[in-house]
Amino acid sequence: MNACFYVGPGSTEWCWKYFPTKSPGELPIAGKSWCRHLVDQCSRLKINDIFIADCYFHDDLTAGMGEGDYWSLRLHYLPSIPCPQPEQLFAQHQDKGQDAIRTDDDLLIFWGQVLPDIPDINQLLSNLREVTELPELLPNGIWLLRGGKYYECVCPLLQMRTLREYFDLNFHLLEKPGIYNLPGYSNSEGCVFGMDVIIMPNCELESPLLIHDNVRLERGVSLRGKVILGEDVMINENSHLEHTLVLDHTYIGKHMQLLNMIVDGCRVIDVETGYWVDLEDEYLTGSSKEIGLNIYKLTELFLAFLIAFGGLPLFLVTLPFRPLLKKLGFFYFAFQMYPKCWEVLIGKAHLVRYGHRDSNYAFRYSDQWLLHCTERQKVTDDIYYYYNRTVDKIWKTVFVSLAKRLFVLGAQPGDRRPWTPPEGDPQ
């Protein structure tokens, strides 16, 4: 048996309105995309090939699921144009060789963004209703093409045709996951946690709650139930969230109060009213921050002076051997960092990157750790440093970054300077 997922227009206009940079198929539902939830279930049905026909195809979908090796099946990604019926969809891809949608075997068709709401996925095919003639515009549902005939899989469906339905579906799966696997690695009293979750003292957590990978909660954060936090999320001190969905790669500042909200990067959406606001200037400044800047600047100038003049003899001695030494982690890092210190002294660069809009710097806050992480994770660390910069953090970033590279052989991913934000990254 094979399967086909079709993400087309119709009930997805709301997605483009609120999430213009995301495909409906990759929107997270309780920590996993719609496509990934369905692939999980299809693997239990022993499906061999899955054809994902997406009218809003995005490369992030391919990067996240790969070719299907994890599930021991094959995934085929088919950018498509809108069509009213499956036959037109098959015709679009009939000349694509191995990626052509195969109808010679049973084909399970998920038409539109639906999830079966049944206690056992094997019951999906237990109640089939033959359809003699498909409507001109096929409604959302689950269909089976067998022997040239179409059958509707009659079962309760979970849908996300509006923003409200999408929001409610997240918390429905959080409270009653049923056949769907939530992406946590530990579960304690209704709280699901991923990996690399840092929870500082004096945080309050109430179930139900889902916290994905690489999340940091600062002191005084309160999650008062029905909260879902995506990957690479950071919540600063004394913020309170209740019945709120926070999507991946999002930073929430200090003393925020969020109720019935969806937060996606700089966009905050009120689910009750449907209104949203884009926080164009996400780095709020005040008088207290203005006073502190002088102290930080003096610290950076002092450290840059020590590195620039103290490291000058070593830089000159090793310069002729640069082609050989640059293969070593410390020297690779130092050769690119050292010239930047002179730019710090003349006021053209920061010693430690100050927010993700800073394009000229010597060190990044994430240089302290030698773990491989994505660029978005490093940007989250940059934003955290922006809001929580202290003198000791500057010292620690500089000396720990240099000291740790004395004990590694190869260069670390991301050691090259400067970094330019990828196309499409919010500015």
Disulfide bonds with the S-S distance in Angstrom:
none
